[in-house]
Amino acid sequence: MNLKNAKEVKEKVEEIKKKRTKSEKICTKNEKNVQKTSNKALKNKNAVQKKSKKQKENKKKFRKFLFKVFALEYMTAGAILLWAFGTTLIQTNEKLVAQINEQQIIMKNLAEQVTEIRIKPAAAQTIVEEVAEERIYLGNFKITHYCACKKCCGPNAQGITASGKRVQAGKTIAVDPSVIKLGNKVYIDGYGYMEAQDTGSAIKGNIIDVYVEDHQEALEMGVQYKDVYLIK
């Protein structure tokens, strides 16, 4: 290879290097532009998301505001209706009270007139019996309550008393026969007239077990202390 050809090859190599360097610069510039565009798009996307989020929050706040406004309106309307209803109710109650008072006066007058005319035979008989009876004070007794269930009377409970009579609410009582004999009638303050028909292993001394309809009632009545009188 002569000197001239070597020089031409060198120039071509230099030219190729320059073109290559220029291409690399263009690629780098394009990459930077792409990166800038990407960053700008990302910023736009974030801005859109932020704007959308803010719009949702504004809508939510607006809904809450509308709810409060409607709630206030309903409460105001309800208060007005309640006041109107209360006023009407008071006026109606006043009229009813006046009518009831008039009816009570009329009933009282009628009762006084009936009493002046006569006393019913049954009532007269009751008065005579109460006057004729003799009460013997037996003392202050412990009053308990039972029913005819298995919890109160055992697994063989059938509602039959020790005297052979069937239990009856408002009448049957269990007693200690050494204190009150079976068949005796007694008067218990707050209970009225009862009959000694039954006994019990836990009924000793001044204890009376009063029969009631069901177990729940027996529990609710509990234990009380009452004066007891023997009826002669």
Secondary structure, DSSP 4 states (H G I P E B T S, - for coil): --HHHHHHHHHHHHHHHHHHHHHHHHHHHHHHHHHHHHHHHHHHHHHHHHHHHHHHHHHHHHHHHHHHHHHHHHHHHHHHHHHHHHHHHHHHHHHHHHHHHHHHHHHHHHHHHHHHH---HHHHHHHHHHHH--EEEEEEEEEEEE-SSHHHH-TT--SB-TTSPBP-TTTEEE--TTTS-TT-EEEETTTEEEEEEE--TT--SSEEEEE-SSHHHHHHH--EEEEEEEE-
